Amino acid sequence: MDVNTRPRAWWNLQRGIDWPVWIKLALCAGADFWDFTFGRLFIGLSFGAEALGLVGLVFLWGPLGLLAAWEMLDITEQFDAFIPSDTLVGIIAWLGAHTRAKPGPSGKSR
């Protein structure tokens, strides 16, 4: 099969799942809202929840999702609830998607 006629994969190692960025960013904001409001109630389950969230972030954004791994170090759930790591990863990915090589005035990539 020719490379140009191959269907796009639903998941890419560099970019994660092939969904619109705003949907992935909304999911991240929702996860951070949940973490901020209810995440500290389940202190005994925090490590497992953070590990599951990390897998979800890697699924959504690819390796960029590993930036939120620091949340697993906070076993008290006091610091990571106030720092929206999932949303920050989404914003970084969104900015990266909008600043990738775009054609310049001459039609060539920058």
Order of alpha helices (4+ residues) and beta strands (2+ residues): beta-beta-alpha-alpha-alpha
